[in-house]
Amino acid sequence: MRNITTTKELKDSIEELCIKEGQQWQELKLQFSTTCESLKPINLLKSALQEAQKDPDLKKQVLHTALDLGINYLIKKANAFTANFSGLDFLKNIFKKNDE
């Protein structure tokens, strides 16, 4: 910072600082907008998926977890189905239909 000795130098310095403040304010608003945009849930998800594509171990882990969830879901559905139609009841129904 230089020493200001005249009124004209003071006015020029104030004007320079006002211009600098305006530029910094615009940069701050732009950075805030960019940050808000990047923190939206959809953008967080996109960035997480992009990172996952870069990491082969994470890909394998996600695929393994998805398969586990899918298999567990199918097993639960199969158990619910067999609970409603136990093998013994199923056979009884078949023989009843054949007897009639």
C-alpha positions in Angstrom: 0.0 0.0 0.0 1.4 3.3 -1.0 1.3 6.5 1.0 -1.4 9.0 0.0 -0.4 12.6 0.2 -3.0 14.5 -1.9 -6.7 14.7 -2.1 -6.6 13.5 -5.7 -4.6 10.4 -4.7 -7.1 9.7 -2.0 -10.1 10.0 -4.4 -8.3 7.8 -7.0 -7.5 5.2 -4.3 -11.1 5.2 -3.1 -12.3 4.8 -6.7 -9.9 1.9 -7.2 -11.1 0.2 -4.0 -14.7 0.7 -5.0 -14.0 -1.0 -8.4 -12.1 -3.8 -6.7 -14.9 -4.3 -4.2 -17.5 -4.5 -7.0 -15.4 -7.1 -8.9 -14.9 -9.2 -5.7 -18.7 -8.9 -4.9 -19.5 -10.3 -8.4 -17.0 -13.1 -8.0 -18.5 -13.9 -4.6 -22.0 -14.1 -6.0 -20.9 -16.3 -8.9 -19.0 -18.6 -6.5 -22.1 -18.8 -4.2 -24.3 -19.6 -7.1 -21.9 -22.3 -8.3 -21.7 -23.8 -4.8 -25.5 -23.8 -4.4 -25.9 -25.5 -7.7 -23.3 -28.2 -6.9 -25.0 -29.0 -3.5 -28.4 -29.8 -5.1 -29.3 -33.4 -4.4 -29.4 -34.4 -8.1 -25.9 -32.9 -8.7 -24.5 -34.6 -5.6 -25.9 -37.9 -7.0 -24.4 -37.2 -10.4 -21.0 -36.5 -8.9 -21.1 -39.6 -6.7 -21.9 -41.7 -9.7 -19.1 -40.2 -11.8 -16.7 -40.9 -9.0 -18.0 -44.5 -8.8 -17.4 -45.0 -12.5 -13.7 -44.1 -11.9 -13.2 -46.6 -9.1 -13.4 -50.2 -10.2 -13.5 -51.6 -6.6 -16.5 -49.3 -5.8 -18.2 -50.5 -9.0 -17.8 -54.1 -7.8 -19.1 -53.3 -4.4 -22.1 -51.5 -5.6 -22.9 -54.3 -8.1 -22.5 -56.9 -5.3 -24.8 -54.9 -2.9 -27.4 -54.5 -5.6 -27.4 -58.2 -6.4 -27.6 -59.0 -2.7 -30.6 -56.7 -2.3 -32.3 -58.2 -5.4 -31.7 -61.7 -4.3 -33.0 -61.0 -0.8 -36.1 -59.4 -2.3 -36.8 -62.4 -4.5 -36.3 -64.8 -1.6 -38.8 -62.8 0.6 -41.3 -62.8 -2.2 -40.8 -66.6 -2.7 -41.2 -67.2 1.0 -44.4 -65.1 1.1 -45.7 -67.1 -1.9 -44.9 -70.4 -0.4 -46.4 -69.4 2.9 -49.7 -68.7 1.1 -49.5 -72.0 -0.8 -47.7 -74.6 1.2 -46.8 -77.7 -0.7 -49.2 -79.8 1.3 -52.2 -77.6 0.6 -51.1 -77.4 -3.1 -51.2 -81.1 -3.4 -54.5 -81.4 -1.6 -56.0 -78.9 -4.0 -54.7 -80.8 -7.0 -56.1 -84.1 -5.7 -59.5 -82.6 -4.9 -59.8 -81.2 -8.4 -58.9 -84.7 -9.8 -61.5 -86.4 -7.6 -64.3 -84.1 -8.7 
